[in-house]
Amino acid sequence: MKLTLHIWRQKSAKEKGAMATYQVDHISPDMSFLEMLDTLNEQLILNSEEPVAFDHDCREGICGACALTVNGVPHGPEAQTTICQLHMRKFNDGDALYVEPWRARAFPVVKDLVVDRSAFDRIMAAGGFVSAHTGGVPDANAILIGKDAADKAMDYAACIGCGACVAACKNSSAMLFVGAKISQYAHLPQGQPERKRRALAMVAKMDEEGFGACTNLYECEAVCPKGISVAGIALMNRDFLRAKLTYVETKTGGA
């Protein structure tokens, strides 16, 4: 396969970026998208040019690090697939591909295709955890949890925090991400003691980080590589409203 790549190049967060065009040849349809970028970078290095910076880690669709937009679609054209698991057979010989980083104020570009997604980490630090000691595995297993609740919790826990939902949303909303993290605990008994405080803290931090509001276009759900449902946003909104009306902070950490 021969491809024309239009790739966003930006030397640093303080400098302006622009699209650069490259030609790559001898691309196997069985390559992943990141392997194709590896091939491009080998070509650039041989020509004494600066390689394209892009983020990755596991390359197995688990870590969520591979944050790229291809032809305007976060993670590319294949549904429920991360960019590292997207294969070049989804494209045709001679295609022109536009490759860009996530576009959101809360995800500033670091270099080329790499963005700073530490805003997600700060939201998690605000309340995305259970602070009570649950003991060892046998102790945790002693708490009976219905299959329906366990399945829903696991479905939301599948969120890998890649940020595709933010990149797809016209408002750069992080509500699918935050809704998933709140919902995974809301379905479990271990998450109940801090449920109200968690909703208030995580939503407040989300707003503080500069993410936009949800306008129910469902673009976030459409591009999520793990198929997270927007039902988590509804649960988050209910928990937040209930907490605003009934939550009272105490010296022990809240109700």
C-alpha positions as CSV (number, residue, x, y, z in Angstrom):
1,M,0.0,0.0,0.0
2,K,1.0,3.6,-0.7
3,L,-0.4,6.3,1.4
4,T,-0.3,10.1,1.7
5,L,-0.2,11.2,5.3
6,H,-1.1,14.7,6.4
7,I,0.2,14.8,10.0
8,W,0.0,17.6,12.6
9,R,3.6,18.7,13.6
10,Q,4.2,20.9,16.6
11,K,7.6,21.2,18.2
12,S,6.3,22.1,21.7
13,A,3.3,23.4,23.6
14,K,4.5,27.0,23.2
15,E,4.9,26.9,19.4
16,K,2.4,26.9,16.7
17,G,1.8,23.7,14.7
18,A,0.9,22.9,11.1
19,M,0.1,20.0,8.9
20,A,3.0,18.3,7.1
21,T,2.6,15.9,4.2
22,Y,4.5,12.6,3.8
23,Q,4.4,9.7,1.4
24,V,4.8,6.2,2.7
25,D,5.1,3.1,0.6
26,H,5.3,-0.7,1.1
27,I,2.7,-0.6,3.9
28,S,1.3,-4.1,4.7
29,P,-2.4,-4.4,5.2
30,D,-1.6,-6.4,8.3
31,M,0.2,-3.6,10.0
32,S,-1.4,-1.8,12.8
33,F,-1.7,2.0,12.4
34,L,1.1,2.6,14.9
35,E,3.3,0.2,13.0
36,M,2.7,2.2,9.9
37,L,3.8,5.3,11.9
38,D,6.9,3.4,13.0
39,T,7.6,2.8,9.3
40,L,7.2,6.5,8.6
41,N,9.5,7.4,11.4
42,E,12.2,5.0,10.2
43,Q,12.0,6.7,6.8
44,L,12.3,10.2,8.4
45,I,15.2,9.2,10.6
46,L,17.1,7.8,7.5
47,N,16.5,11.1,5.8
48,S,17.8,13.0,8.9
49,E,14.4,14.4,9.7
50,E,12.7,14.7,13.0
51,P,10.4,11.6,13.7
52,V,6.7,12.1,14.5
53,A,6.1,12.0,18.2
54,F,3.1,9.9,19.2
55,D,2.0,8.3,22.5
56,H,1.7,4.6,23.0
57,D,2.4,1.9,25.6
58,C,0.7,-1.6,25.5
59,R,-0.3,-1.5,21.8
60,E,-3.0,-4.0,22.9
61,G,-6.0,-1.7,23.3
62,I,-5.6,-1.7,27.1
63,C,-3.8,1.4,28.3
64,G,-5.5,4.1,26.3
65,A,-2.3,6.0,25.5
66,C,-2.7,5.9,21.7
67,A,-4.7,9.1,21.3
68,L,-5.0,9.9,17.6
69,T,-7.6,11.3,15.3
70,V,-7.7,9.8,11.8
71,N,-9.7,11.7,9.2
72,G,-11.6,13.5,12.0
73,V,-12.6,10.4,13.9
74,P,-10.9,9.6,17.2
75,H,-9.2,6.2,17.0
76,G,-10.1,6.0,13.3
77,P,-13.0,4.4,11.3
78,E,-13.4,1.1,13.0
79,A,-15.9,1.0,15.9
80,Q,-14.8,0.0,19.4
81,T,-11.1,-0.2,18.4
82,T,-8.2,1.7,19.7
83,I,-5.8,3.2,17.1
84,C,-3.1,0.7,18.1
85,Q,-5.4,-2.1,17.2
86,L,-6.6,-0.5,14.0
87,H,-5.1,-2.4,11.0
88,M,-4.2,-0.8,7.7
89,R,-6.6,-3.1,5.8
90,K,-9.3,-0.7,6.8
91,F,-7.8,1.7,4.3
92,N,-7.2,1.5,0.6
93,D,-4.1,1.9,-1.5
94,G,-3.6,5.5,-2.4
95,D,-5.7,6.9,0.4
96,A,-4.9,10.3,2.0
97,L,-5.1,10.2,5.8
98,Y,-5.3,13.2,8.1
99,V,-3.7,12.4,11.5
100,E,-4.1,14.8,14.3
101,P,-4.0,14.9,18.2
102,W,-7.0,15.2,20.4
103,R,-8.4,18.7,20.1
104,A,-9.5,20.0,23.5
105,R,-8.4,22.9,25.7
106,A,-8.1,20.5,28.7
107,F,-5.8,18.3,26.6
108,P,-3.0,20.7,25.5
109,V,-0.6,19.5,22.8
110,V,2.8,18.5,24.1
111,K,4.5,17.7,20.8
112,D,3.1,16.6,17.4
113,L,0.4,14.0,18.2
114,V,1.1,13.8,22.0
115,V,-1.3,15.6,24.3
116,D,-1.3,16.1,28.1
117,R,-4.2,14.1,29.5
118,S,-3.2,14.6,33.2
119,A,-6.6,16.4,33.7
120,F,-8.1,12.9,33.8
121,D,-5.7,11.9,36.6
122,R,-6.7,14.9,38.6
123,I,-10.4,14.1,38.2
124,M,-9.7,10.6,39.5
125,A,-7.6,11.9,42.4
126,A,-10.6,14.1,43.4
127,G,-12.9,11.1,44.1
128,G,-12.4,8.2,41.7
129,F,-11.6,5.7,44.4
130,V,-12.9,3.8,47.5
131,S,-11.0,4.9,50.6
132,A,-12.3,2.2,52.9
133,H,-10.0,-0.8,53.6
134,T,-11.7,-3.8,52.1
135,G,-9.1,-6.3,53.4
136,G,-7.8,-9.2,51.3
137,V,-9.5,-11.0,48.4
138,P,-11.5,-13.5,50.7
139,D,-12.9,-10.5,52.7
140,A,-14.0,-8.7,49.5
141,N,-15.5,-11.9,48.1
142,A,-17.6,-12.2,51.3
143,I,-19.7,-9.3,50.2
144,L,-22.5,-10.7,48.0
145,I,-23.1,-8.7,44.8
146,G,-25.8,-9.5,42.3
147,K,-24.8,-10.5,38.8
148,D,-26.6,-7.6,37.2
149,A,-24.9,-5.0,39.5
150,A,-21.5,-6.7,39.0
151,D,-21.9,-6.8,35.2
152,K,-22.8,-3.1,35.1
153,A,-19.9,-2.2,37.3
154,M,-17.5,-4.1,35.1
155,D,-19.0,-2.6,31.9
156,Y,-18.2,0.9,33.2
157,A,-14.8,-0.1,34.7
158,A,-13.8,-1.1,31.1
159,C,-13.2,2.6,30.4
160,I,-9.5,3.1,29.7
161,G,-9.4,6.9,30.0
162,C,-8.1,7.4,26.5
163,G,-10.0,10.7,26.0
164,A,-11.7,9.8,22.7
165,C,-15.0,11.0,24.1
166,V,-13.6,14.4,24.8
167,A,-12.0,14.6,21.3
168,A,-15.3,13.7,19.6
169,C,-17.5,16.1,21.5
170,K,-18.0,19.5,20.0
171,N,-17.9,20.9,23.6
172,S,-14.9,18.8,24.7
173,S,-17.0,17.3,27.4
174,A,-15.5,14.6,29.7
175,M,-18.9,13.5,31.0
176,L,-18.7,10.0,29.5
177,F,-15.4,9.4,31.2
178,V,-16.5,10.8,34.6
179,G,-19.9,9.1,34.3
180,A,-18.2,5.8,33.8
181,K,-15.9,6.2,36.8
182,I,-18.7,7.3,39.0
183,S,-21.0,4.6,37.8
184,Q,-18.6,1.7,38.3
185,Y,-18.6,2.5,42.0
186,A,-22.3,3.4,42.2
187,H,-23.3,-0.2,41.4
188,L,-21.1,-1.7,44.1
189,P,-21.7,-1.8,47.9
190,Q,-18.1,-0.7,48.5
191,G,-18.8,2.5,46.6
192,Q,-21.9,3.6,48.6
193,P,-20.3,5.4,51.7
194,E,-18.6,8.0,49.6
195,R,-21.1,8.1,46.7
196,K,-22.4,11.6,47.2
197,R,-19.0,13.1,48.0
198,R,-17.5,11.4,45.0
199,A,-20.1,12.8,42.6
200,L,-19.7,16.3,43.9
201,A,-15.9,16.2,43.9
202,M,-15.4,14.6,40.5
203,V,-17.9,16.9,38.7
204,A,-16.4,20.0,40.3
205,K,-12.9,18.9,39.2
206,M,-14.1,18.2,35.7
207,D,-15.5,21.7,35.5
208,E,-12.4,23.2,37.0
209,E,-10.2,21.5,34.4
210,G,-12.1,23.3,31.6
211,F,-14.1,20.5,30.0
212,G,-17.3,21.5,28.4
213,A,-20.9,20.4,29.1
214,C,-22.9,17.6,27.5
215,T,-25.5,18.4,24.8
216,N,-26.6,14.8,24.2
217,L,-25.2,14.2,20.7
218,Y,-23.8,10.8,21.7
219,E,-20.6,11.3,19.7
220,C,-18.7,10.2,22.8
221,E,-20.5,6.8,22.9
222,A,-20.0,6.3,19.1
223,V,-16.2,6.6,19.3
224,C,-15.5,5.0,22.6
225,P,-13.2,2.0,22.0
226,K,-14.8,0.1,24.9
227,G,-18.4,0.9,24.1
228,I,-19.2,2.8,27.3
229,S,-22.9,3.7,27.4
230,V,-24.1,7.2,27.9
231,A,-26.4,5.8,30.6
232,G,-23.5,6.4,32.9
233,I,-23.9,10.2,32.3
234,A,-27.5,10.0,33.4
235,L,-26.5,8.1,36.5
236,M,-23.8,10.7,37.2
237,N,-26.3,13.6,36.8
238,R,-28.8,11.9,39.2
239,D,-26.1,11.3,41.8
240,F,-24.8,14.9,41.5
241,L,-28.3,16.4,41.9
242,R,-29.1,14.2,44.9
243,A,-25.8,15.1,46.5
244,K,-26.3,18.8,45.9
245,L,-29.6,18.6,47.7
246,T,-28.8,16.3,50.5
247,Y,-25.1,16.0,51.1
248,V,-23.7,17.5,54.4
249,E,-19.9,17.5,54.9
250,T,-18.8,16.2,58.3
251,K,-15.5,15.9,60.1
252,T,-15.4,12.2,59.2
253,G,-15.6,12.8,55.5
254,G,-19.3,13.2,54.6
255,A,-22.6,11.4,54.5
